[in-house]
Amino acid sequence: CDLKGETESTKRLYGLDSKDSQTSAYGRQCLLARRLVERGVRFVELSCLTEKLGAGGAANPWDQHGALEKGHAAMAHQVDQPIAGLLQDLKVRGLLDETLVIWTGEFGRTPDNNKRGGVYSLGRDHDAEAMTMMLAGGGVKKGTIVGATDELGKSAVDVVHPIRDLHVTLLHLLGLDDNKLTYYHAGRYKQLSQFGGEVINELIA
């Protein structure tokens, strides 16, 4: 994207002045996202770049079945400064309160080293019982940790909700009522959440 109109301080905020291509590449995505939001684009999606980790590494950069420490450290380095820069920039420009920012994957990671190919690969398996995600701006409660796992990090034990409740909550934050978003198909009315759900009130400001 054309960044000629951006100040050097803004570029530094997003990590674009770094010689590290990973931080710079993701920072460019975050800065482009802010520019799109400013211009009224309603939905923007960013993707992490795939790390080439060699044997035991993952094709999906956060899906570390092997080389967990190396892989997740590299991915955290890629996104940490650019995301912080995006949130700060949105706030300074008065856009954060009306922009819902979601950082998430598709599942959590188990707390144990998983065995693959007959050896322990120092990675983690998929965990459908608990996961971590971050929400900011757009009507969510500030500075709040919602929910908790057990002492091993394996299962959710506090403020436990199925994923459809998260979908219903996101629609609510966007000003939409899941119960009214129905369509008729195959002899019955269906909705985006499939089976309905409830708003997770602990997330709402």
Residue, then its C-alpha position, 0 to 999 in steps of 0.5 A: c500500500d502507498l504509505k507516503g502520507e504516513t509520518e515516520s513516527t507512525k511507521r515506527l509505531y507499527g514496526l515498519d522501521s525494523k530491519d526484521s521483515q516479519t515485524s515489518a510485514y505484519g506492521r504493514q498489514c496493521l497500518l493498511a487495516r487502520r487506513l481501510v477503517e478510516r475510509g469506511v471499510r466495515f470488515v478487515e481481516l489480517s493473516c500471520l505469515t507462515e514461519k519456515l521452521g524445518a522438521g517438526g514445524a507447522a504449515n499453520p504458523w500458530d499450529q505448533h505440533g513441534a518446535l513450539e518454543k521457536g515457532h510461537a516465539a517467532m510468531a509472537h515477535q511478528v505480531d506484538q508491536p504491530i498489534a499494539g501500534l494498531l490499537q494505540d493508533l486507533k485510540v489516538r484517532g478516536l476510532l477504537d471505541e467504534t472499531l471491534v478488534i479481534w485477535t484469535g485462532e481456531f482452537g487452543r493448545t494442550p498443555d502436554n508435549n504430544k507424541r507424533g511419529g513415535v517421538y515426543s516433538l516438544g509441541r502441543d496438540h489441538d485443544a477444543e476445550a479451551m482457547t485464548m483470544m483478545l477483543a478490544g474496542g467496539g463495546v467490549k469491557k476494557g482491561t478485563i480477563v474473562g474466563a479461566t482454565d483449570e490448573l493445567g490449562k486444559s479445560a475452561v472452568d470459569v465463564v464457560h461458553p460454547i463457540r456459538d455464544l461467542h458468535v452471538t456476542l460478536l453479532h450483538l457488538l455489531g448491533l445485530d440480533d442473531n434471533k432475527l438473522t434467520y433464513y428458510h432452508a431445507g424445510r426450517y428456519k436457520q440462523l447464523s449461530q445454527f442453534g441460537g445462543e446467549v450473549i456473554n455479558e462479561l465481555i460487554a462494557 
